[in-house]
Amino acid sequence: MQQEDKPAVRQEVAKEVKPVIEHLTNNEPWYRSRVTWGAIFAILGGIATIGTAAANGETSMEVYTTAGMSILGGIGSLWGRWKARKPLGAG
């Protein structure tokens, strides 16, 4: 390998390795996290369920409890994802 080739090789290696390192250290941007998006959709689904139930005059606590658990589960997932510093099982 010629000396002038080293910067190009270094740049290619860094481009390939960066996503792996970000994943291993849980440092990818929030918008690239599948856990974050899943939690957001769970929260939005719970909110939509409560809104629809209230608009329809629903009085069953099971509907509100289930929707509330979806919201709490989403919040818990977001908290856990944002506090994590390494994936589960990574030692």
BAMAR-764073 format. One record per residue (C-alpha): y, x, z. Coordinates in nm, 4 decimals, padded with zeros to 6 digits. Each point is the difference from the previous one (the first is absolute). Layout:
BEGIN
<node Y="Y" X="X" Z="Z"/>
...
//
This chain:
BEGIN
<node Y="00.0000" X="00.0000" Z="00.0000"/>
<node Y="00.3387" X="00.1316" Z="-00.0943"/>
<node Y="00.2814" X="00.0184" Z="00.2554"/>
<node Y="00.2118" X="-00.2476" Z="-00.1986"/>
<node Y="-00.2819" X="-00.2606" Z="00.0170"/>
<node Y="-00.0072" X="-00.0143" Z="00.3806"/>
<node Y="00.2926" X="-00.2433" Z="00.0534"/>
<node Y="-00.1486" X="-00.2495" Z="-00.2473"/>
<node Y="-00.3438" X="00.0245" Z="00.1619"/>
<node Y="00.1511" X="-00.0347" Z="00.3483"/>
<node Y="00.1882" X="-00.3113" Z="-00.1104"/>
<node Y="-00.3133" X="-00.1602" Z="-00.1488"/>
<node Y="-00.2058" X="00.0720" Z="00.3113"/>
<node Y="00.2733" X="-00.1396" Z="00.2268"/>
<node Y="00.0179" X="-00.3175" Z="-00.2105"/>
<node Y="-00.3752" X="-00.0558" Z="00.0412"/>
<node Y="-00.0225" X="00.0926" Z="00.3691"/>
<node Y="00.3112" X="-00.1797" Z="00.1316"/>
<node Y="-00.1477" X="-00.3572" Z="-00.0071"/>
<node Y="-00.3158" X="00.1214" Z="00.1757"/>
<node Y="00.1977" X="00.1707" Z="00.2752"/>
<node Y="00.2281" X="-00.3036" Z="00.0393"/>
<node Y="-00.3064" X="-00.2228" Z="00.0416"/>
<node Y="-00.1714" X="00.2322" Z="00.2465"/>
<node Y="00.3094" X="00.0178" Z="00.2165"/>
<node Y="00.1056" X="-00.3663" Z="-00.0485"/>
<node Y="00.3333" X="00.1128" Z="-00.1410"/>
<node Y="00.0085" X="-00.1948" Z="-00.3240"/>
<node Y="00.3046" X="-00.2241" Z="-00.0443"/>
<node Y="-00.0403" X="-00.3419" Z="00.1636"/>
<node Y="00.0064" X="-00.1797" Z="-00.3354"/>
<node Y="-00.3090" X="00.1931" Z="-00.1154"/>
<node Y="-00.2061" X="-00.1060" Z="00.3024"/>
<node Y="-00.2574" X="-00.2710" Z="-00.0689"/>
<node Y="-00.0206" X="-00.0713" Z="00.3726"/>
<node Y="00.3737" X="-00.0646" Z="00.0143"/>
<node Y="-00.0108" X="-00.2387" Z="-00.2955"/>
<node Y="-00.3024" X="-00.1836" Z="00.1386"/>
<node Y="00.1732" X="-00.0438" Z="00.3343"/>
<node Y="00.3193" X="-00.1229" Z="-00.1664"/>
<node Y="-00.1945" X="-00.2605" Z="-00.1971"/>
<node Y="-00.1866" X="-00.1104" Z="00.3145"/>
<node Y="00.3313" X="-00.0491" Z="00.1797"/>
<node Y="00.1525" X="-00.1869" Z="-00.2937"/>
<node Y="-00.3108" X="-00.2180" Z="-00.0299"/>
<node Y="00.0204" X="-00.0904" Z="00.3679"/>
<node Y="00.3685" X="-00.0823" Z="-00.0271"/>
<node Y="-00.0615" X="-00.2134" Z="-00.3105"/>
<node Y="-00.2817" X="-00.1856" Z="00.1757"/>
<node Y="00.2202" X="-00.0781" Z="00.2997"/>
<node Y="00.2836" X="-00.1112" Z="-00.2265"/>
<node Y="-00.2260" X="-00.2253" Z="-00.2053"/>
<node Y="-00.1666" X="-00.1465" Z="00.3075"/>
<node Y="00.3350" X="-00.0722" Z="00.1619"/>
<node Y="00.1372" X="-00.1554" Z="-00.3199"/>
<node Y="-00.3050" X="-00.2264" Z="-00.0207"/>
<node Y="00.0300" X="-00.1059" Z="00.3632"/>
<node Y="-00.3262" X="00.1697" Z="00.1003"/>
<node Y="-00.0685" X="-00.0269" Z="00.3719"/>
<node Y="-00.3339" X="00.1845" Z="00.0164"/>
<node Y="00.0336" X="00.3121" Z="00.2145"/>
<node Y="-00.2920" X="00.1594" Z="-00.1891"/>
<node Y="00.2183" X="00.0331" Z="-00.3109"/>
<node Y="00.2839" X="00.1629" Z="00.1896"/>
<node Y="-00.2317" X="00.2218" Z="00.2039"/>
<node Y="-00.1823" X="00.1255" Z="-00.3087"/>
<node Y="00.3275" X="00.0708" Z="-00.1800"/>
<node Y="00.1389" X="00.1704" Z="00.3109"/>
<node Y="-00.3066" X="00.2236" Z="00.0220"/>
<node Y="00.0518" X="00.0987" Z="-00.3643"/>
<node Y="00.3574" X="00.0979" Z="00.0805"/>
<node Y="-00.1002" X="00.1921" Z="00.3134"/>
<node Y="-00.2832" X="00.1736" Z="-00.1854"/>
<node Y="00.2402" X="00.1069" Z="-00.2742"/>
<node Y="00.2500" X="00.1307" Z="00.2536"/>
<node Y="-00.2753" X="00.1896" Z="00.1813"/>
<node Y="-00.1184" X="00.1515" Z="-00.3279"/>
<node Y="00.3516" X="00.1112" Z="-00.0897"/>
<node Y="00.0511" X="00.1543" Z="00.3414"/>
<node Y="-00.3331" X="00.1828" Z="-00.0182"/>
<node Y="00.0640" X="00.1242" Z="-00.3528"/>
<node Y="00.3461" X="00.1286" Z="00.0765"/>
<node Y="-00.1089" X="00.1681" Z="00.3237"/>
<node Y="-00.3079" X="00.1665" Z="-00.1530"/>
<node Y="00.0272" X="00.3711" Z="-00.0701"/>
<node Y="-00.3403" X="00.0448" Z="-00.1603"/>
<node Y="-00.2670" X="-00.2302" Z="-00.1448"/>
<node Y="-00.2822" X="-00.1285" Z="00.2194"/>
<node Y="-00.2835" X="00.2501" Z="00.0260"/>
<node Y="00.2206" X="00.2930" Z="-00.1016"/>
<node Y="-00.0636" X="00.1701" Z="00.3326"/>
//
